[in-house]
Amino acid sequence: MSGQCSSSITISFFVDFHVFLVWM
């Protein structure tokens, strides 16, 4: 369960980073 939560946070951070790059 903890691993799944950590993975979700990592994925959301990755998506945020990609959106930031796309907007630049």
C-alpha positions, -999 to 999 in steps of 0.1 A, spaced: 0 0 0 28 24 9 47 15 -23 15 22 -44 12 56 -28 48 64 -34 45 53 -70 14 75 -74 33 105 -61 62 98 -84 39 95 -114 20 127 -106 54 145 -102 66 131 -136 33 143 -152 38 177 -137 73 179 -150 63 169 -185 35 195 -185 60 221 -174 84 212 -203 55 212 -228 44 247 -217 80 259 -221 
